[in-house]
Amino acid sequence: MVKNVSWRVEVDGSTCISSGMCAALAPDKFELGDEHAVALQPEVDEDEEVLDVADSCPAMAITVTDGEKVVGPRD
């Protein structure tokens, strides 16, 4: 039996510049709120698209973690 891995997706509101890149790349996962972008689902199954979005954030405001280990943005 394969266990699904959940990732935690967080947007740092103090770092986010509201560029809208995340919402444009993954509108089903991010949206622009009143002050900054927000993750529509703070926990997601392992998903390469979420890592791509974290990598594309111009302010590097999106962090993806697997438990305590940061998996995105990638170096």
C-alpha positions in Angstrom: 0.0 0.0 0.0 1.4 3.4 -1.0 1.0 6.2 1.5 0.0 9.6 0.0 2.3 12.3 1.1 0.8 15.7 2.0 2.6 18.9 1.5 1.9 22.1 3.5 1.7 25.2 1.3 2.2 28.6 2.9 2.4 32.1 1.5 4.3 34.6 3.6 2.1 37.7 3.6 4.9 40.0 4.7 7.1 38.9 1.7 4.4 38.5 -1.0 4.3 41.4 -3.5 1.0 40.3 -5.0 2.4 39.8 -8.5 -0.3 37.3 -9.3 2.1 34.8 -10.8 0.9 32.0 -8.5 -2.8 32.6 -9.3 -2.0 32.8 -13.0 0.0 29.5 -13.0 -2.3 27.6 -10.7 -5.7 29.3 -10.3 -7.1 26.1 -8.7 -4.5 26.4 -5.9 -3.8 30.1 -5.4 -5.7 33.4 -5.5 -5.0 37.0 -4.8 -6.5 38.1 -1.6 -7.0 41.7 -0.3 -3.5 41.9 1.0 -1.5 39.1 -0.6 -1.8 35.8 -2.4 -3.3 32.9 -0.5 -3.2 29.1 -0.9 -6.7 27.8 -1.5 -5.7 24.5 0.0 -3.0 24.7 2.7 -2.4 21.0 2.4 -2.1 19.2 -0.9 -1.0 15.9 -2.2 2.5 15.8 -3.6 2.3 17.9 -6.7 5.0 19.1 -9.1 2.8 22.1 -10.1 3.0 23.5 -6.6 6.8 23.3 -6.7 6.8 25.1 -10.1 4.7 27.9 -8.6 6.9 28.2 -5.6 9.9 28.4 -7.9 8.2 31.0 -10.0 7.3 33.4 -7.2 9.3 36.6 -7.8 9.3 37.3 -4.1 10.0 33.7 -3.0 7.0 34.0 -0.7 5.7 30.5 -1.2 7.1 27.7 1.0 6.2 24.0 0.5 7.0 21.6 3.3 6.8 17.9 3.8 6.6 17.6 7.6 9.6 19.6 8.7 11.6 19.4 5.5 11.3 22.2 2.9 10.7 20.8 -0.6 10.1 24.1 -2.4 11.1 26.4 -3.7 13.9 24.3 -5.1 17.4 25.6 -5.3 
